[in-house]
Amino acid sequence: MKHSVITFLIAIMITTIGYSQKLDKTKQNIISSVENHKQEIIEISDQIWKLAELAFNEHESSKILSDYAEKNGFTVEKGVAGMPTAFVATYGSGKPVISVLGEFDALPGLSQTTTPNKNPLVVGGSGHGCGHNMFGAASLASAIAIKEQIENGDLKGTIKFFGTPSEEKFFGKIWMVDAGLWDDVDVNISWHPSASTEADVQTSLALIDFKVEFFGQAAHASMDPWNGRSASDALELYTNGINYYREHVKPTVRIHYHIQDGGQVVNVVPDYSKLWVRVRDTKRSGMKPVYERVVEMAEGAAILANVDYKVSLISGIYEVLVNRTGGEVMQKNLELLGSIEYTEKEIKFAKEIQASTDKPQLGIDGTIKPMRKTLENPGGGSTDVGDVSWNVPNINLGVTTAPVDTPWHSWAVVACGGMSIGHKGTVYAAKAMAMTMSDLFKNDKLIKNITSEYLERKGNEEYEAMIDGPAPINEN
């Protein structure tokens, strides 16, 4: 019995010593920094959650973040890349230069209170159904934690926080990349709210958005329809063409469209129609020929309906270029931090969310997932972080801010993002990112290894921003 007790105590000592060796003084200071700013960061997240501003209209949200950056000693450049709500906050000098991304735009129609059943805060209003209120707040907290370590002389180099607008609609980072804002950055860090906590080493889907307009001739729909040329007919012919084409594309391809104008009244042959079309695939190289074919179909539809047409590029984004070397650094820091713990009240809230969305009541999972194999086709969505990742090595992180199987881009994510479940994820993400950045600041060889993998994965492909003109900041 005595021997067992001694063995147990030695085991505790070894574990404690091993942990303290890994969690060095810098990381202890980083955790303290985040904790010191915790209440203000949560308040910032909640303010942005309430504002729920949409693409390129995030004026108050952007100001809240940039003002807090300035308050904490950063030099802030506002209105970068021709976008009033985009900004860069910088502290320090020299190499390495490490950056972190912050998003803050919401989604339309997802307004929600912090209750586990659908209950809009503002009927018809917008909401943070992708958790971007937490995204920007946590990333800024991580940048401030690094700034404080540079300030006290523990780290050397430059930290940058990029305030990036309109990720949900127009993909503002493309214009920021095109403006060369990451040209001097060595490694970029990003995170996203999720239903699990892991070093994210999965890619995303490449995507391109374009607008198709048809122009015909109006006429009375009953008295003299033969004098009309229907733009609505062209629209229907075009969407039929897209839908027949679906059978003949690879399973990885996705094609979506949204009819924005199909005519105004039933007794007029419409002289105008418009739709927004989106094409995706696992890689830009696979997406591009599908896009070109779908564009050609617009001409065919116009010929059939005897109308004119116009195709306008909105924007396009690349798939995320994965960096497993960076992912391993993030993974180690997640394991250092350990799992997120939840109260019985939070677990009950999570299960009620699941019941309200017809999901198994499994609760919420704050455990650290092992780093997964990078899949060739992970499915899922798209992000303009992909464009950043094709211009600088990028490390991604996912942190639990919602229950298991929560429908994303839904009221359920909004509900969690404005209460303690979201708050815990926000604080956790800030610590994990800052701890990972501290490893980069202290280890030039690590940055070289991360860069080496980035260059190998990028290969000979030249990045080309898929935009045509300035950001559409006045577009609805």
Sequence and secondary structure as in RCSB ss.txt:
>XXXX:A:sequence
MKHSVITFLIAIMITTIGYSQKLDKTKQNIISSVENHKQEIIEISDQIWKLAELAFNEHESSKILSDYAEKNGFT
VEKGVAGMPTAFVATYGSGKPVISVLGEFDALPGLSQTTTPNKNPLVVGGSGHGCGHNMFGAASLASAIAIKEQI
ENGDLKGTIKFFGTPSEEKFFGKIWMVDAGLWDDVDVNISWHPSASTEADVQTSLALIDFKVEFFGQAAHASMDP
WNGRSASDALELYTNGINYYREHVKPTVRIHYHIQDGGQVVNVVPDYSKLWVRVRDTKRSGMKPVYERVVEMAEG
AAILANVDYKVSLISGIYEVLVNRTGGEVMQKNLELLGSIEYTEKEIKFAKEIQASTDKPQLGIDGTIKPMRKTL
ENPGGGSTDVGDVSWNVPNINLGVTTAPVDTPWHSWAVVACGGMSIGHKGTVYAAKAMAMTMSDLFKNDKLIKNI
TSEYLERKGNEEYEAMIDGPAPINEN
>XXXX:A:secstr
 HHHHHHHHHHHHHHHHHHHHHS HHHHHHHHHHHHHHHHHHHHHHHHHHH   TT  HHHHHHHHHHHHHTT E
EEESGGG TT EEEEEE SS EEEEEEE   BTT    SSSS   SSTT  B TT HHHHHHHHHHHHHHHHHHH
HTTSS SEEEEEEE  TTTT THHHHHHTTTTTT SEEEEEEEESSBEEE     EEEEEEEEEE B EETTT G
GG B HHHHHHHHHHHHHHHGGGS TT EEEEEEEES S TTEE SEEEEEEEEEESSHHHHHHHHHHHHHHHHH
HHHHHT EEEEEEEEEE      HHHHHHHHHHHHHH      HHHHHHHHHHHHHTT        SB       
S   S   THHHHHTTS EEEEEEE S TT  SSSHHHHHHHTSHHHHHHHHHHHHHHHHHHHHHHH HHHHHHH
HHHHHHHHTT     B  SS  TT  
